[in-house]
């Protein structure tokens, strides 16, 4: 990256870091079960719910406990279950129409990050009906109160239940962008392990590694606080202690609960300290090829960490200690390599490959432009890179890998 752009990026990031203590961040109120939602909805003065989810969630019957509770409490509800992975502007428009048609006054995002992000975007359109989602792209473009917004994550990974971000894909151009503003933070987050026990092992793994990526990128960035560092370290500890159990024994409620809390803490960390180039590149891949976000993050994470090099050794060493991979006092470089190697080993255990076969070389300039546009100047990454420098990651993912399974066939993630 040339000097002037580098100065601009670091100045922008420093200004945001200085402003951090004065910004209206808040954390959602945690609810332990979906059965408690009707009482809360009534206390909030609401009576008609729009439940935004996806077809797989309804097919698995995961919303039934909530539906029965709503019925027993006399609360009407409407289900929108057409949300796709990497939710589109079309999803938002369809759900918004239902909200108005049925006279709803409350929104529940029920599912993975896609459903929750779709719910946030619907809320943003209700708050600003005359403004397109594209015009809300970036930071602090909503700044109006949303209807009552609740999030029920069914995957322990996205952290969307605690963040101020909604990531939406333009249905026509396939450009994927983030809307970031404080009103998008849900008022309530339901961390109910029972809605996650039927999650297939592969999606358990990729969403868990999504949470890991959130925690790692937040921790190694240049805009951390004591609170975000603490949350990120706790998230990493919980993930390394529980992800293998959740993967091999999906009915283990304790492991599922701990993974939900890990995702929540990672979300708290990155909503203030941001993410980095793993996410920027992953979003471009998701927008163009519909690669599930957690899978893309998992594939990319070790590549990007290695590219940052010694600038992050000290921080990776602390993460390695939190993960139980290294002892205190282990040389930083040794502990950092151990941490990256364990991520690679984790990927191998979970059957996550190292390539994205969908990538076409002619798409790379456009994809790297999207990644650059998303990340710079906002993300306080350890090492700045421009679009040309980001191209290397796409080429890395194109390289033929005969030792790892083809991850392209495993792409179902909400």
C-alpha positions in Angstrom: 0.0 0.0 0.0 1.4 3.4 -0.9 2.4 5.8 1.8 -0.5 8.4 1.5 -3.2 5.7 1.6 -1.4 4.0 4.6 -1.4 7.3 6.5 -5.0 7.9 5.7 -6.0 4.4 6.9 -4.1 4.6 10.2 -5.4 8.1 10.9 -8.9 7.0 10.3 -8.5 4.0 12.6 -6.8 6.0 15.3 -9.7 8.5 15.3 -12.2 5.7 15.7 -10.2 4.2 18.5 -10.1 7.5 20.3 -13.8 7.9 19.9 -14.5 4.3 21.1 -15.2 5.1 24.8 -17.8 7.8 23.7 -19.8 5.7 21.3 -23.1 4.2 22.3 -22.1 0.5 22.4 -24.3 -1.8 24.3 -24.6 -5.5 24.8 -27.9 -7.4 24.3 -29.6 -8.8 27.3 -29.0 -12.6 27.4 -32.0 -14.9 27.6 -31.4 -18.6 28.3 -34.4 -20.2 26.5 -36.8 -19.4 23.6 -39.6 -20.2 26.0 -38.9 -17.0 27.9 -39.5 -14.7 24.8 -43.3 -14.4 24.9 -43.2 -12.8 28.4 -40.5 -10.4 27.3 -42.4 -9.5 24.1 -45.5 -8.7 26.1 -43.4 -6.6 28.6 -42.1 -4.7 25.7 -45.6 -3.9 24.6 -45.6 -5.9 21.4 -48.2 -8.4 20.1 -47.3 -9.5 16.6 -43.9 -11.1 15.6 -42.2 -11.5 12.3 -40.0 -14.6 12.6 -37.2 -14.5 10.1 -35.4 -17.8 9.4 -34.5 -20.2 6.6 -36.1 -23.3 5.0 -33.7 -25.7 6.7 -34.5 -24.4 10.2 -38.2 -24.8 9.6 -37.7 -28.2 8.1 -35.8 -29.3 11.2 -38.6 -28.0 13.4 -36.3 -25.8 15.4 -38.8 -23.0 15.7 -41.6 -25.2 17.1 -40.8 -24.6 20.8 -40.9 -20.9 20.2 -44.1 -21.1 18.1 -45.9 -23.1 20.8 -44.8 -20.6 23.4 -46.1 -17.7 21.3 -49.4 -19.4 20.7 -49.9 -20.3 24.4 -49.3 -16.6 25.2 -51.7 -15.3 22.6 -49.0 -13.6 20.5 -49.5 -13.8 16.7 -46.6 -14.5 14.5 -45.7 -14.7 10.8 -42.8 -16.8 9.5 -40.5 -15.7 6.7 -38.2 -18.7 5.9 -36.8 -17.9 2.5 -33.5 -16.5 3.8 -30.5 -17.8 1.9 -26.9 -18.1 3.0 -25.4 -14.7 2.4 -28.9 -13.0 2.5 -29.9 -10.8 -0.4 -31.7 -7.5 -0.9 -34.5 -9.6 -2.3 -34.8 -11.5 1.0 -35.0 -8.2 2.9 -37.7 -6.8 0.6 -39.8 -9.9 0.8 -39.6 -10.1 4.6 -40.3 -6.3 4.9 -43.5 -6.7 2.8 -44.7 -9.5 5.2 -43.9 -7.3 8.2 -46.2 -4.5 7.0 -48.8 -6.9 5.5 -49.3 -8.7 8.8 -49.1 -5.6 11.1 -46.0 -6.9 13.0 -44.3 -4.8 15.7 -41.4 -7.2 16.6 -38.7 -9.0 14.7 -37.0 -12.2 15.7 -34.0 -13.4 13.7 -33.9 -17.2 14.2 -31.0 -19.1 12.7 -27.4 -18.5 11.7 -25.9 -15.2 10.8 -27.8 -15.0 7.6 -31.2 -15.0 9.2 -30.1 -12.6 12.0 -28.5 -10.2 9.5 -31.6 -10.3 7.3 -33.7 -9.4 10.4 -31.4 -6.5 11.2 -31.7 -5.2 7.6 -35.5 -5.5 7.7 -35.4 -3.4 10.9 -33.2 -0.8 9.2 -35.6 -0.5 6.3 -38.5 -0.1 8.7 -36.6 2.7 10.5 -35.6 4.4 7.2 -38.2 3.4 4.6 -37.1 5.9 2.0 -33.5 4.9 2.0 -32.1 1.9 0.1 -29.9 -0.6 1.9 -27.0 0.3 -0.4 -27.2 3.9 0.9 -26.8 2.5 4.5 -23.6 0.7 3.6 -20.7 1.6 5.8 -20.8 3.0 9.3 -23.4 5.1 11.2 -25.9 5.4 8.3 -29.0 4.1 10.1 -29.1 6.2 13.3 -32.8 5.6 13.9 -34.5 3.3 16.4 -35.6 -0.1 15.1 -38.6 -2.1 16.1 -38.0 -4.6 19.0 -35.3 -6.9 17.6 -34.4 -10.3 19.1 -31.8 -12.8 17.9 -31.9 -16.6 18.4 -28.6 -18.0 17.0 -28.8 -21.7 16.0 -25.1 -21.7 15.1 -22.3 -20.9 17.5 -20.2 -18.8 15.2 -21.4 -15.6 13.6 -21.8 -13.5 16.8 -24.5 -11.5 14.9 -26.7 -11.6 17.9 -24.4 -9.1 19.6 -22.9 -7.0 16.8 -23.9 -3.8 15.2 -23.4 -5.2 11.7 -25.6 -6.7 9.0 -24.0 -8.2 5.9 -26.2 -8.1 2.8 -25.6 -9.2 -0.8 -27.0 -7.2 -3.7 -29.2 -9.6 -5.6 -28.3 -8.2 -8.9 -24.6 -7.4 -8.7 -23.7 -10.0 -6.1 -21.7 -7.3 -4.2 -21.6 -8.1 -0.5 -21.5 -5.2 1.9 -21.9 -4.4 5.6 -24.2 -2.0 7.3 -22.8 -1.0 10.7 -24.7 1.1 13.2 -25.7 0.9 16.9 -29.5 0.5 16.4 -28.7 -2.9 14.7 -27.6 -4.5 17.9 -30.4 -6.8 19.0 -32.0 -5.9 22.3 -32.1 -9.5 23.4 -29.9 -12.5 22.5 -31.3 -16.0 23.2 -28.4 -18.4 23.9 -30.4 -21.6 24.0 -28.3 -24.7 23.4 -31.3 -26.9 22.6 -31.7 -25.1 19.2 -28.1 -26.0 18.3 -28.0 -29.8 19.1 -29.3 -30.8 15.7 -26.6 -28.8 13.8 -24.6 -31.2 11.6 -20.9 -31.8 12.5 -19.4 -30.0 9.5 -21.5 -26.8 10.1 -20.7 -27.0 13.8 -17.1 -27.0 12.9 -17.2 -24.2 10.3 -19.4 -21.9 12.4 -17.1 -22.6 15.4 -14.1 -21.6 13.4 -16.0 -18.5 12.3 -16.3 -17.5 16.0 -12.6 -18.3 16.4 -11.8 -16.0 13.4 -13.8 -13.2 15.0 -11.9 -13.5 18.3 -8.5 -13.8 16.6 -8.9 -10.9 14.2 -10.3 -8.7 17.0 -7.4 -9.6 19.3 -4.5 -9.1 16.8 -5.9 -5.8 15.5 -4.7 -2.3 16.5 -7.9 -1.0 18.1 -8.3 -3.3 21.1 -9.4 -2.3 24.6 -9.0 -4.1 27.9 -12.6 -5.4 27.5 -12.3 -6.6 23.9 -9.0 -8.4 24.7 -10.6 -10.1 27.7 -13.6 -11.2 25.6 -11.4 -12.5 22.8 -9.2 -14.5 25.1 -12.2 -16.0 26.8 -13.8 -16.9 23.5 -10.6 -18.6 22.2 -10.4 -20.6 25.5 -14.0 -21.8 25.3 -13.7 -22.7 21.6 -10.5 -24.8 22.0 -12.1 -26.5 25.1 -15.4 -27.3 23.5 -15.4 -27.4 19.7 -14.2 -30.9 19.3 -16.8 -32.2 21.7 -19.6 -30.3 20.0 -18.3 -31.7 16.7 -18.2 -35.4 17.8 -21.1 -35.3 20.2 -23.7 -32.8 19.1 -26.1 -33.7 21.9 -23.6 -32.5 24.5 -25.6 -29.6 25.9 -22.7 -28.2 28.0 -20.4 -28.1 24.9 -23.1 -26.5 22.8 -23.9 -23.9 25.5 -20.2 -23.1 25.9 -19.8 -22.6 22.1 -22.8 -20.3 22.1 -21.2 -18.2 24.8 -17.8 -18.3 23.0 -19.5 -16.9 19.9 -21.2 -14.2 21.9 -17.9 -13.1 23.6 -16.2 -13.1 20.2 -19.0 -11.0 18.8 -18.6 -8.5 21.7 -14.9 -8.3 20.9 -15.1 -7.7 17.2 -18.0 -5.4 17.3 -15.8 -2.9 19.0 -12.3 -3.9 17.7 -13.4 -4.9 14.2 -12.1 -7.8 12.1 -9.5 -7.9 9.3 -8.6 -9.2 5.9 -9.8 -12.8 6.6 -13.3 -11.4 6.7 -12.9 -8.9 3.8 -11.7 -11.7 1.5 -14.3 -14.2 2.8 -17.1 -11.7 2.2 -16.1 -11.2 -1.4 -16.0 -15.0 -1.9 -19.5 -15.3 -0.3 -20.9 -12.6 -2.4 -19.6 -13.9 -5.7 -19.8 -17.7 -5.2 -22.1 -18.1 -2.3 -19.4 -19.7 -0.2 -20.7 -20.1 3.4 -19.0 -17.4 5.5 -17.7 -19.7 8.2 -16.2 -22.1 5.7 -14.4 -19.3 3.9 -13.1 -17.9 7.2 -11.8 -21.3 8.3 -10.0 -21.9 5.0 -8.4 -18.4 5.0 -7.5 -17.9 8.6 -4.1 -19.6 8.7 -3.1 -18.1 5.3 -3.7 -14.6 6.5 -2.0 -15.1 9.9 1.1 -16.5 8.2 1.2 -13.5 5.9 1.1 -11.0 8.8 4.3 -12.7 10.1 6.2 -11.5 13.1 4.1 -8.4 13.6 1.5 -10.6 15.4 3.8 -13.2 17.1 3.4 -11.7 20.5 -0.4 -11.6 20.3 -0.7 -15.0 18.9 1.5 -16.3 21.7 -1.0 -15.0 24.2 -3.8 -16.6 22.3 -1.9 -19.9 22.3 -1.6 -19.7 26.1 -5.4 -19.0 26.4 -6.1 -22.0 24.1 -3.9 -24.3 26.2 -1.5 -24.9 23.3 1.5 -23.2 24.8 2.8 -22.4 28.3 3.5 -19.0 29.6 7.2 -18.1 28.9 7.2 -20.0 25.6 9.1 -18.0 23.0 6.7 -15.8 21.1 7.6 -17.2 17.7 7.3 -20.8 18.8 4.0 -20.2 20.5 2.6 -18.3 17.5 3.6 -21.1 15.1 2.0 -23.6 17.5 -1.2 -21.7 17.4 -1.3 -21.5 13.6 -0.4 -25.2 13.3 -3.2 -26.1 15.7 -5.7 -24.2 13.5 -4.5 -26.2 10.5 -4.8 -29.4 12.5 -8.3 -28.4 13.6 -9.3 -27.9 9.9 -7.9 -31.3 9.0 -9.9 -33.0 11.9 -13.1 -31.3 10.7 -12.6 -32.1 7.0 -12.2 -28.5 6.0 -10.0 -28.2 2.8 -7.5 -25.5 1.8 -9.0 -24.4 -1.5 -12.1 -22.8 -3.0 -12.4 -24.5 -6.4 -15.1 -22.0 -7.5 -12.6 -19.1 -7.8 -12.0 -18.0 -11.4 -8.8 -16.1 -12.1 -10.6 -13.5 -14.2 -12.7 -12.6 -11.1 -9.8 -12.0 -8.8 -9.2 -8.2 -9.6 -12.9 -7.6 -8.9 -12.9 -9.7 -5.7 -9.7 -8.1 -4.3 -11.2 -4.6 -5.1 -14.3 -5.5 -3.0 -12.1 -6.8 -0.2 -10.0 -3.6 -0.3 -13.1 -1.5 -0.3 -14.5 -3.2 2.7 -11.4 -3.4 4.8 -9.7 -0.1 4.1 -9.6 2.3 5.9 -12.0 0.7 8.5 -10.3 -2.4 9.7 -7.3 -1.8 12.0 -5.3 -4.7 10.6 -1.7 -5.5 11.8 -0.3 -5.0 8.3 -2.0 -2.9 5.6 -2.6 -4.3 2.1 -4.1 -2.8 -1.0 -6.2 -4.6 -3.6 -3.2 -5.7 -5.5 -1.6 -7.2 -2.4 -4.8 -8.9 -1.4 -4.9 -10.8 -4.7 -2.4 -13.3 -3.4 -4.9 -14.9 -1.0 -7.3 -15.7 -3.9 -4.4 -17.4 -5.8 -3.5 -19.3 -2.6 -7.0 -20.7 -2.5 -6.9 -21.7 -6.2 -3.8 -23.9 -5.8 -4.5 -27.6 -6.2 -4.5 -29.4 -2.9 -4.4 -33.2 -3.2 -4.0 -33.8 0.6 -7.2 -32.1 1.9 -10.8 -33.0 1.1 -12.7 -30.9 -1.4 -14.5 -28.4 0.7 -16.7 -27.2 -2.1 -19.3 -29.9 -1.7 -19.8 -28.9 2.0 -21.4 -25.5 1.7 -24.7 -25.7 3.5 -24.5 -23.1 6.3 -27.2 -20.7 7.5 
